[in-house]
Amino acid sequence: MVDRLRVKALGLALIAVATAACREAPLDLERAPVVAAPPAPIDLAAVVPDDPDLREGALPNGVRFDILPVPGALRTQVWLVVGAGSLAEDDDQRGLAHLVEHLAFEGTTHFPGHAIRDVVERSGMASGDDLNATTSYDATTYKLAVPGDDPALLATGLDVLRDWASEVTFDPAAIDHERKVVAEERRLRAGDGGFDEAVRDYVLRGSRHAERFSSGDPIIVATAPREALLRFYRDWYRPDLMTVIVVGDVDAAAVEAQIRSRFAGLVGPAQPRALPHDEIHVRDGEVVIARNGQTDTAVIEQLPANPERTYGDLRQRVIELLRMRALTFAGDVSDWTEHRRFGDVWCYVERSGWPEVAIERLVKARRGVLDPAAIARARREFLEEGERFADGVADPAELVDELATRAVTGGWFIDADQYARATAQLVPTILDAEIATRPRAPVAILVHRDLQLDDDDQVTKLHEDGIREDFAAAIAGTFALHPPRDPRPAVDLPRVGLSPGTIVAERTITTRDGAPRSWIAQVFAAHARDRDGHATRRSLGPGDLLEWRLSNDARVLVKPLVTPGHAVSILGLKTSVAGLAPGDETATVIAGALISGGGPGVTHEGFARAALAAGVPNHVADTRDGGALVYADARTSAHVEAALQVVDAYMRATAPGDEMRDAVFAAASQGIRSDAPAGRWLLRDLDVALTDGDPLVVGPTREEIKRIDTARALAIYRDRFGDASAFTFVITGDVDPAALRPLVEKYLAGLPATGAPPIAPPPARSWHAGDQTIVRHGGGGDRATIHVTAWSTATGDYGRKRDLLLLQLLLQARVRDLLRDELAEVYAVDVDVSLTAPPAPKVAIAIDFSCAPAHAQALATAVRALLDQLRDGAITADDSARAIAQVRRTYEGWVGDTTYWQQELASRALYGLDPAGIATDPRRVVADLELARTRAIVRELLSLGGTVTGILLPQ
């Protein structure tokens, strides 16, 4: 819970004290005297108070409730947590906790059949996103979200929770149906036997947890009698194990009254069963070496229990968070380090490809020789994180998840202001030695060895003996650390001949609908403040954006938005490029890979490390799809200059080194290996068939890759990125235009521009006409995978985004009903409706699912027939109403999101559309939609020019 990034502005005095703690002298525990920590400014024995906005309590029958008002929230989260999961199953019920969860959605006394799903979808919400449930070892959690602007739906949501609590009907037909659905879900979510699973299985070995995975025993799930399901439901769905949670823009007192009126009459069993208890222990000093086809090592330490109630518990949690960050920043030995929960035990897991490295990391942690620079950086970023989240824009979905965890495990739910003040006071009291040195705890090592590495059994045995000896020495404290490595030299971002330009024209664009009707928009004014708490000089309203024209003819679109972490994204794209010369298709793809993989003029590692250190975690340049794109994420508004520097470096990029060039070519060759998964080949075949063999889709052969002229590939790159005049740059996020202006002039306006005349777009891609089916064998498991891909003769226009979304939502519901309810044995269905790349974009429809092999052809044919039926008007008024409601609710969530604005601005630049037309009022988006209009849109978009169906059958 203390990881919640919902903190307010930190006091400057506390920041100053805490920052000073980052500058401690280098740590040497073997020589430095023990120094007592400075007096704690807060009482570590005091209990941390819960968020004062949280209204909590319990009914006489034991039902607990947590109600958290979040003013302005678009969605109200209505959850029911039952404090029993798979661990509570009897031997003949393994897997039934999960099956009971499924059956709760298949009919209750007051919501028979699919009535619950119908209520949610008619309100504009979506099954899966807004109606879902999870089963864990300790709990079964039912999750429902309803629109925050309709009190009647909140009341209905509470009615649904009440029915889930004791009124599930367990219809025999529904039980038989859901057995198949759960089996398919199990198959889809089954692990691949990888190392993460090996770590989990090792830690849980011999415990009840190891026998009570939520997926259960497939035979029991398939054959258990109805009475076994009822027995689980009666035993564990009882008031003393239930918590009702409501988070949203609600009146807490009114919601409490509604909860009491519904749940007060719930009666538990006369003799309630005790929840099973299980203890998990890491076997101290144990070494497990498994022989298989991979090389991986994990050092596993069992963390001491932290009850998370007092400020002392909070201090210990902060130490662990700082240690995690420091280990990540040290980054010279461990592949990854994390806290993981196994059942009711938290463990510290460090993974590396080589046992020697993992053991050395353990010893360093035990001896407190963690890099002081990494610790200092961890402190600094921990405090900066508090500043980044100073606006305190909280996501209700995250808050309700925290409360659900708290309902099961206990602990705190800390007020954001209290957490910010407390952690800022606690960080200076924490010594480097406490961060660097983990307390002694049970520790074990799990090693997987690759058989291919050791052909000689004797050599393998000797190597394994060495692992055991080194680990024993690490436990005994006699392991000799290797001499410290020379620190890797710092790499700065390239600074390539800056020649600033100017902004020559500026205009404010007001979107057609004005201010977005969103939660974020409602708090825009309250959060448009700088870090000193003073109002900024922003003149833009929440529905406005800026357009700048630069002296090099580039265009910049700026959309300031409230973001929880002050994040900023910068995207540059070229709206038109010349057609490719014969044979240039492969060179174009390789060009982007060479620069993005190798970094502009420096090594890949050096550039990536420099960008990350500067606060730019994600960045790329790409030349595919006939265009040019450059992207950089600034971690916060304070890192915008670094992100612009990364963009500048990509735009002026020089050739990468030989090492990276070889790596890119090797990766390209790897992608076409003859032993590539059959599914990858099938997807490639579908694309080839759909585009009638377009060279950019077909891809290169290994011989063609060998013949690629690197100089030609880089020439293509420089040609596309060397003229900034054809670029539009989109900057979205927490930016102040006044502060951004000089940076844009310094970096973007200074980019070279050739002033070349407009160039003709590449020729339109040809598309396959008619229907075609491709069948391949070689899929894994015992299921068939089906891909139905089609293109429409309708005009491709990004301005029709609403229509595309409408078709996608309608198809998602109808295909799901067809495959899951009528023909069964299908669990997951994915539907996507999108536009292909310019200059002649097509509307593309993709439907993917898996099923029993015997039904593959019939289901593929049924889906294809459904497309024709919908085109011909087989859409009911209810179909239309649901899809329209979901379009509106989808836009409500979009309009306050940075990703939405970035995509809208970039796509409108790409298609030559006016940014003022960006939709910000969800009501206007759907104002003209009704049944006749829905049918007309679907009829046009489903006028298919070609369809390719791919079927991948098991080996």
N, C-alpha and C positions, 0 to 999 in steps of 0.2 A: 504494500500500500504506500510506503514512503517513496516509491519510485514515481508516484504520480507527478506529471509535469504540469501542475496546475498551481503555480506559485505566483505571488504578487511581487511588487518591487521590493528589493532588499534595501535595508537601511545603508546609507553610504558609509557610515562609521563601521558597521559590521563588515561590509565588503572590504574596506581598507585593512581592517585587522586580519581578515581571513586571507586576503591576497598576500599580506606580509608573511603569513605562514608558509606560502608557496616558495619562499626564498630561503628556506633553511639550508644550513651547510650540508655538504654531501654526507651521507650516512655510512658509518663504519661501526657496526655493533661490536666487533671484536676489540676495538681500541677505545671507542668513545665511552665516557662514564655515563652511568644511568642518570638521566635528568627527569625529574618529576614533571608531570604534566601541569600546566598552569591551572589555577583554580577554575572549576567549571562555573560559568555564569548562570547556569540553571540547575535546579535540583534534579540530579539524575535518578533519584528514587521516586520522584513524582510521576503520577500516571498521566500519560498524554491524553488530553481531552479530545473527544470526538468533534467533528465538524459541527459548529453550533447551528448550522442550517438543517442538520439531519434530525428528522423527527422519528424516534424509534420507540418501540414498546412491545408489549405482549398481551395477548388475550388470556382470559382465565383458563382456556383449554390448552394453552402452550404455543399457539400460533404467534410467531413474531412478525413484526413489520418494520420496514425501513422506508421512509419517505423523504426524498431530497428534492426540494424545489429548485429548478434551474430556469430563471426567467428568460422568456424568448425562445426556448427550445422548440424546434420544429416537430420533434417526435417525443412522445411520452413512452418510456420504457416500462413495461408491466411484466414482471418476472415472478416466477414461483420456484423457490429452491427447496427441494426435498432432500434432507440430510442423510440419504442412503443411496448407495450405488451398487456397483458390481461386487464390492467386498462383502456386502450383506447377503449375497445369494447363498442358498443351500447347495449341496453337491448336485442335486438334480435340477438346479435352476441356473447353471452357468450360462450366461448370455441372455437371460430373461429380463434383467433390469433394463437392458437396451431395447428388447422387444416390447416391454410394457411402455416405454417412452414412445415408441413408434405408434402403438395402438391408441395412445392418448389423442392422436391426431385423426384417428379413423372412426371416431364416434363417441359421444358422451350422451348422458340423459337429455340434456337440453340443446345439444348441438350434434344431432345424429349425422352419420356419414361424414361428408366433407364440409359440413356446415361451418366449422371453424376456419378452414381455408377460404371458404366463400366470403365470410365476414371480412377477413383480412384483405383479400384481393379486391372486393368491391369498395373498400375504403381507399384504394389506391396503393396499398402496401404490397409487398411481394413475399411469397413463400420462399423460405431459405434465408433471405436477408432480414425480413421483419417477423417471420414466424419460424421458430426453430427450437431445438432442444439438444442437450448434450448429456451423456452419461459418463461419469468418471468413477473411480473407486469409491469416493466418499459421498457423492451427491448426484442427483438427477435434476437438471436445471431447465425449466421451460421459459422460453424467451419470446415475448410478444411486444411489438412496437405499433403504436397507433398514432394517427395524426394528432398533433398537439392542439389543433384548433377546433376539435369536436369533442366536447365533454361527454356526449352520449357514447362515443366509441371507447372512451376510458372506462365508463361503466360496463360496457359490453366486455371489454378486456378483462375486468375483474370477475365478471360472470364466467368467462372462459377458464380463468385460473381456479375458480371455485369448483367447476366441473372436473378439471384435471385432478383436483385434490381428492375426490371421492366418487365421481360419477362416470368413470370410463366404463363402457358397456362390454368390451371384449367380445364383439360379434365374431362368431366362428368363421364366417367368410373373410372378415378382416384379418383374423389371426393367420389364416392360410395364406392370404395375399402378402401380409407383412413378413412372414417367414422368408419368402423369396426375396423381398426387398432388402431385408437385413443381410441375407446371404450375399446378395450382390454388393451391398455396401461394404461388407467385410472383405470381399474380393478386391474392390477398388482401393480400399484403405490398407490392405495388407502390406506389410513392410517387405523390403527386398532382401531381408537377411543381412543388411549392412551393419557397419560397426556401431552405429548409434543404438541399434536394437541389441547388439551383443552387450554393450555396456548396461543397458536397462535389464536385460535378462540376467546378467551376472549379479547386479546389485540386488535384484529381487529373488534370486535363487533360494529355494527352500522356504520361502514365505508364502503366506496365503495370497498375497498380491500376485505372485507368479501364476497362480491358478485362477485368478479372477479378472483377467483382462475383460474390458467391456464387450469385446467381440464374442467372448464366450466359446462354448463348445458347439461347433456347427451341427452335430448330431442332436444335441439337446434342443437347440433352437428350432430344428426342423421337425422334432417329434414330441416335444414336451406337451402334456395335456393342458387344456384350458385351466384346470384347477391349480396347476403349478404357477401359472401367471397370476391367478386370483390370490393365491396364497402370498406371493411376494407383494402384491398391491395392498392387501389387507394388513400385512405385518408392518410395512415400512412407510406407506403413505398415510401418515397419521399426524395430528396437529402438533405434537411436541417436537416433531422433526421438520416443521415447515416454516419458511420465512417468505413473506410477500414483500416485494421490493417495487417501488414506484419512483421513477426519476423523470422529471420533466417540468414543464411550465404549469404547475398545479397548485391548488390551495391545499396545503398539507393537512389542515384540520378536517376539511371536507373529505379528503381521500381516506383519512383514518376512519372517519365515520362509515364510509362505504365498506372498508375492509372489515370493520367490526360487524356490520349488519350481515355480511355474507359469510364470514368464517366463524362467527361465534358459536354456531350450531354444529360445527364439525366435532365428531366424537371419536376418540381413539379406542383401541382394544382394551378390554378390561385388564388383561395381563400383558402389557407390552414387552416384547422381546428386547433384550439388550443387544446393542450393535456389536458385531464381532470385533475383537481387538487383534491387531497384528503388529509385530515388531520386526523392523528391518535393521540389519547391522552389516556394515562393511567389515569383512574379516581382516583384522589388522595384520599387516605383514604378508598377506597372501599374494602369490604370483601365479597368474593363470596365463599359459602360453598355448594358443590354439593355432593349428596348422591349417591355413586355407589360402585362397588366392589373392590375398591383399596384405598390405603391410600397414598396420595402425597400432598405436599405443595410447592407452589412457591411464593416467594416475588419478585415482578416485579417493577423495578424503571425505569422511562423514563430518558435516558441520555440527557444532554444538547447537542444541535447541535454543531458539531465541523467541521468547513468548510474545514479543512485540506489544508491550503495554506501557512501559515507563520510558522516560527520556534516556535512561541508560541503555535500554533496548534500542532506542532510535540511534544513539551514538554508535552502538555496535553495528547496526545496519549500515550507517554511513561509512564506517571503516571498511566493511565488505564491498560496498559500492566503489569506494576509492581504490581498493586493492584490485578490483576487477578492471577498472579503467587503467590503472598503472600497468598491470600485466599486459593489457592490450597495447598500450603505447610503447612498452618495452619491445614487444613484437619481434625479438630476435631468435626465439627458440620454439615457441609454442604455436601450433596451427590454430587452435582456438582454446579459450578458457571460458567456462561458464558455471553458473549455479544451476543445478537441475534438481527437480523434485521427483523422487521415486517413492510413490505411496505417501507415507507421512514423514519421510526422511529427506532432508536437503543434503546434497553432496556437491563437492567442488570437483569439477572434471577438467583436467588439462589433457589435451590431445596433441600428439605429434606423430609424424610418420616413423620416427626412429626412437627406440626405447632409451638409448643413451641420452638423447636430448630431453625426453620427458623426465627422466630420473634427475638430470642436472637441474631442471626447473624446480623439482620438488625440493632439492637440497638448498637452492637459492632462497626459496620461500621460507624454509625452516631456519635458515641462518640470517635472514633479514638483509640480504644483499641485493634486493631489488633496486634497479637503477634509480637514483635520487631524482634525475631529470624527469623520468617517467612519472614518479610520484608527484613532483611539482606540477607537471602538466595535468595530471589527474585532478589535483586540487583546483587548479585554475579553471579547467573546463567544467568541473562540478559547480563552481560558483557562477561561471558564465551562463550555465544552463538556467540557473535561477533568474538571471537577468533576461534571458531570451524569452522566458515564459512569464514575464512580469505582467503581461496583460491579462492573464488568467482566463483565457477562453477555453472552457472545459467542454469536452465531448460527453454528452449524457450516456452514450453507449459505453464509454470507458468507465464512467463513474458507476454505472449499474453493475458492470463486471467486477469492479473492486468490491462493491457491497455484497455481491454473490459469493465471492471468495471469502470475505469476512464472515458471512453467515455460516460457512462450513469450518473454517480454520480458526476463527476468532481474530484477535488483533485489533488494530486501530483503523479509524477512518479520519485522517487528520485534516483539519481545516487548512486551506492553502496558505493563508497568512501565517498561521502558527507554525506550519512546516517550514516556510521560508525563513522566519525569524530564528526558529530553533536550530536548523541546520547551519545557518550562517554563524551562529554562536558556537556550535559544536565543532565545526571544522578546525578552528584555530587550536582547540584543546587536544586534537589528535596528533600524536607524534608520528614522524616518519617510521619509527621502529614498529609502531602498532600496525601501520599499513603494510610494511614490508614483510612482517613475520606472521605467518599463520599460526594459530594455537595448535598444539599437539592434538591430533585426533586420529581415530582409526583410518588407516590408509592401505590401499591395495593397488596392484598394477595388473592391467589386462593387456595382453600383447597378441596381436594377430601377425603371423609370419607368412610371407609369400613363398610358397613352395618353389616357385621359379627362381628365386634368388639363391637358393641353397641346394644344389644338386647332390652334393655329398652329404649323406646323413650324418656322418661324423662331424663335419664342419658345422652343420646345423645344431647338433647337440652341444658342441663346445660354445657356440654363440649363445644358446639358451642358458647354459650354465653361467656365462658371463653376465647375462641379464639378471639372473637370480642373485649372483654375488653382489652386483652393483646395487641392487635394490635393498638387499640385506644391509649393506654398508650405509646406504642412505638412511635407513631406519635407525641404525645404531649410531649415526652421527660421525662415521669414520670415512665417508665418501670424500675423495679429493676432488675439489672443483678444478676444472681446467682454467688456465690463465684467462682473464677477461679478454674478450675480443676488442680490437680497436673499434671505437664507435664509428658507425657509418657516417660519412661526411654529409652535412646538410646540403640539400639541393634547393636552390631558389628557382622560382618560376622564371622562365626566359623573359628578358626585357629586350625586345627587338625594336630598336630605333623609333621610339615614339615621336610622332609629329602631330600634335593635337590639331583638331579642326574646330569647327564651330557649329552650333545649332542655328540655322538660318531662318527657320520658320517654326511656329508653334501654334497649335490649335487644340482646344478642348472639345472632345466629342462626348455628347450626352446620348446614352443609349435610348432607343425609342421608348422603352417602358419606364425610364427613370431609375430610381433606386431599386436595387434588387429586393424582392420580398423574401428575405431570408433571415435566419437568426443572426448570422454574422453581420448583415447590414444593420440590424437593430442595435448592435453594440459598436458599430463603426466609430461614431462620434466619441463614445466613452473611452475607446482604446486608441484613438488617434493622438497619442501623446509620446513625447520622447522620454528618454530614461530618467531625466531629471524631474519628470512629473509635470512639465510645462506644456501647454498646447503648442503643437507644431504649427508651421506656417503653411500647412496644406490648404489649398483653395479648392481642391476637388471634392465633390460629393461622392457617395458610395455608388452612384450610377454613372460616374464620369471616368474618362480616361484621357490621356494626353497623346498627341501625335507630334513628333519632332521630325523635321526634315534637316539632314545634316549637310555640311558643305561638300561632302563627297557623294551626295545624292542618295545616301542610304536613308532608310525610313525606320523610325523607332516608335513603337507603341508601348505606353507605360500604363499599367493598371495597378494602382495601390490597393492592397487588400489587407484586412486584418488576418494574421496567421498566428496560431498558438505559439510557434517557435521563432517568429520573426524571419521565416525562411523566404528566400527570393530565388526565382528561376529566370534564366536568360536563355532565349532560344532565337537563333538566327537561321533564316532560310532564304534560299534563292528561288524566285518564283518561276523562272524559265531558264532552260539551258538548251544548248544545241544538240541535235541528234548525234548519235555515236557513229563513228566510222566503222566499217566492217572489221570485226575481230576485237573491238574495244570493249565488249560487254564484260569480259572477265577482268580486264585491266581496270575497269571502273570500280568493280567490287573490291579488288585487291587494294586500290588506292586508298580508300577510306580505312581499310584494315591496317595498312602500313602506318598511317599517321596516328590513328587512334591507339593502335597497339604499341607503337614505338615512341609516341610522344613527339611533340614538335621540336626536333633538333636535339633531344636528349634521350636517355634510355627510358624504356617503359617504366621501370621501377623508380627511377629518379623523378620523372615528371609526375607520376601518380603520387609519390610520397610528398613532393613539393606542393602539389595541389591540395592534398589532404591536410597537410600541416597549415596551409593558408586558409582552410575553412571551405574548401570546394571538394566535397566527397564524390560527386558524380559529374562526369563530363565526357563528351564524345564528339567526333566529327564524322560525317557520313556522306558518301557520294552516290549511294544507290538510288534506284527508282527514278533515274533521270533528273535528279536534283542535287542540291547541296544543303547540308544542315549542320549546324554547330550548336552545342548545348552545354550549359554549365549551371550547376546548382550552388547557390551561396547558402552556407549553413544558417547564417543570420544576416540581417541587414548590415551588420558590421563587416561582413566578408564580401560585399558586393564588388569592391574594387578588385579583389583577388579573382573573383569569377570573371569579371571583364578582362582581366589580364590573361586568364586561360583562353577566353574566346579570341583575344587578340593573337595569342600564340598560335592557335589553330589556324587562324586566317592567314598568318604569315609563315606557315610551317615550312621547314626545310626537310631534307631527306633524313630518314631514320638510319640507325647504324646497321651494319651487316647482320649482327646477331638477331635483332628484331625482324629484319627482313626474312631471314631464314625461318624464324619461328612462325611468322605469318604464312609463309608458303607451306610449311609442314602442317599447320592447322588446316589450311585449305585442302591439302591432299588427304588429311585424315577424314574430312567430311565426306569424301567419296569412296572410302574404303569398301571393298566388295563385301565385307562382313558387317556392314552397317545394319542396324535393326530394320526388319522388314517394314515396320510402320513408317519409318522415315522414307523408305523407297516409295511406299504407296502414296504418301502425301506429295512427294515430288512428281510422281506419275500423274496425280490429279491436276497439279498446277500445269504440267506440260500439256496434258490433254485439253484443259480448259482454255489455254492461250495458244493452242495450235503450234506448240513448240517454240515459243518466244525464247531467244537465246539467253536473256537475263533470267528466265525461269528455269530453263533446261540446266544451266550451270555448266562449268567446265569439266573436262576429263582431266585425269592426272597428267597426261601428256600436254594438254593445253596449258595447264598451270606451269609446267616446266618451261614452256616457251614464252611465258609472259615477259615482256620488256618492262623492267622496273622503272626505267626512265620514262617510258610512255605512261605508266600508271601514275607516276608523280606529276607528270606534265598535265594529265587530266585533272588531278587534284588542284594544282596551282591555277589551272584555267578556270575552274569552278569557284575557287575561293579567292582568287586574286583580284576580283573586281567587286568592291563593296557596294557599288552604285545600284546593283540589282538585288541587294539584300534588304529584307525587312527583319528587324530585331524586335522581339516581344519580351518585355520585362514585367513580370507579375510578382506580387508579394508585398511584404512590408517595407516599402520604400517611400522616402520623402522626396518628391520631385526636385525640390530645391537642392538637396544634398546629392541627388543623382546626376543633376545637370552637368557639373564640371567633370564628373567621371566619364559620362558618355562622350563629352567633347574630347577628353584626353585619350580615350581608347577607341571607341567606335567611329567617331568623326575623323580620326587620324588614319584610318585604314586606307590602303591605296585604292584608287578608282581609275579605271582605264578610260571611262567615258565611251566605251564601245556602244554602237547602236544596238537596239533591241534585236534579238536573234529569234529565229523561227523555232518553235517547239519541235520536239522529236515527233516522228510519225505515230499515229494512233496504233495501239496494239490490236492485233486481230484476235478474235474470240471464236471458240468452237461453237458450231451450231448443232442443235439436236441433242438427243440423249445418248449417253454412253455409260457403260458399267465396266469397272476394272476390278478383278478379283485376284487377290494374292494370298498365298499361304506363308506361314512362318511367324504368326503372332504368338505372344507368350500366353501362358495360362490356358484356360479352357473356354474363353469367351471370344466372340467375334466383335470386331470394331467396325462401325459403319460411318462413312463420311459422305454426306450429300452436299455437293457444292453446285451453285447455279449462278447465272448472271442474268440481269434483267435488261430488256430493251428500253426501259424508261430512261429519261435523261438523268445523268448523274450530276447532282447539284448539291453542294454542301449546305445551301440555304434550306434544303429539305430535311435537315437533321431531325426535326420533329417527326416527319413522316416515316423516316427510317426507324426511329425508336418505336413508333406506334406499331409498325409491322413486326419488329423484333419481339416486343412484349406479347403481341397477339399470337405469334408463332410459338413462342416459348410455352404459353399456356396450352395451346391446342396440340402441339406435338407431344408435350408431357402427358396430357390426358390420353392421347392415342396410344402411346407406347407403354406407359406405366399402368394405366387403369384398365384399358380394354385388352391389351395383348400381354401385359405384365412382363416380368423378368427383365425389366429395364429400370435401373436406379437413377443414373445421372444422364441428363440431356442438356447439351449446350447448343444454343442458337445464337448466331451473330449475323447482323445485317449491317453492311458497311459500304463505303465507297472505295474503289480501287484508285490508284494514283493518277494524277493528271498526265497528259493534257486532255485525254478523252475518258474521264472516269466512268466506271460502270457501277451499278448497284449490284453488290455481291451478297449472296445468301449462303450461309454455311450451317449445317446441322450435323452434330456429332453425337453418337451414343454407342453403347455396347449391349450385347444381348447373347442369348444362347446361340451357338452356331447354326443349329437346325432352323432357327427362325430368321436368320440374317437376311436372306433374300426377300422373304415375305414382308418383313418390317421395312426394309429399304423401299420396296415397291409401295407400301402403304403410305410412307412419308411423302414419296414423290406424288402419289395420287392426292394426298391432302393439299399440297401446294396448288394443284389444279382446282380442287374443290373450293378453296378459299378465294382463288382468283375469280371463280364463277359465282361468288356471292354467298357461300355457305358460312356466313357469319351472323350470329344471333345478336339481338339487342344487348344481352348480358355480356357476350364476348366483347362487344364494342365498348360498353360502359366500363368494364373492368380495365381494358387497355387504356382508355382515355384517362381514367382516374390514376392509373399508374404512371402515365406520361406526366401528368401534373405533379404528382408527388416526387417523381424523379427530378424534374426541373427545380423543385423546391430545394432539394439537396445540392443540386449542381451550382446554382447561381452564386452561392457564397464561397465556392471552392476555387482555389488557385488553378488547379488542373483544368477546370472547365474554361476559365478565362484564357488560359494559355492556348488551349486547343482551339477555342473559338477565334481568337485573334490571329493565330498562325494559319488556320484553315481559311479564314476569310481573306487573309493576304494572299494565300496560295491560289484561291479561286477568284480573286478580284472582287470581293463583296465588301460592302460598306460596314465597318465595325459598329456603326450606330444601330444596325439591325440585330445586334445580339439580344437574345431574349432574356429578360430579367424578371418578368412578371408571369409566373406559372399559370395564372388564370387566363391571361391573354393567349398564352401558347395553345390552350385547348378550347378557346372560345368558339371557334367555328367547327369543332368536331362533334359529330353525332353519327348515327348508324349509317345513313346514306353516304356521308363524306368518308367514313371509315372504309366502307365497301369500295368506293371509288379509288381511294389511295391504294388499297390492297390490290385491286384489279389491275391498276397501272404497274405497280412495283412487281407483281408476280406474273407479268407478261414476260415469260422467260425465253431468252434466246438460245440458251444451252444449259444442259445439266450433266454433270459427271458424278457418278456414284462409285465410291470405293468401298470394297468389302475386304477386310483383313481377317482371315480365318486362322485358327490355331495351327501350329506345326503338325 
